[in-house]
Amino acid sequence: MADKRLLDILNESISRELGALTTYMWQHVMAKGLESPEPSEIIKKTAMAEMKHAEKFAERLDYLGGVPTTKPSPIKVGGDIRAML
């Protein structure tokens, strides 16, 4: 098994990615009534990218013998589209 510090860093990274993807997912859902759907689609694509990042960290952690966390870092929800972007 890998050094505990490395496993902790990978789990912290997973936690941040889970928090980010959840934040972006909710921002995408809440971005309604905009003049253009483009900002909402940008946010949606960003959420998907964050999910892929979390997956890569989880794969590395699993390979090294660790157990990936399921707890996200703090999730920020709400605000106007400018704040979201």
Secondary structure, DSSP 8 states (H G I E B T S, - for coil): ---HHHHHHHHHHHHHHHHHHHHHHHHHHH--S-S-SHHHHHHHHHHHHHHHHHHHHHHHHHHTT-------S-------HHHH-
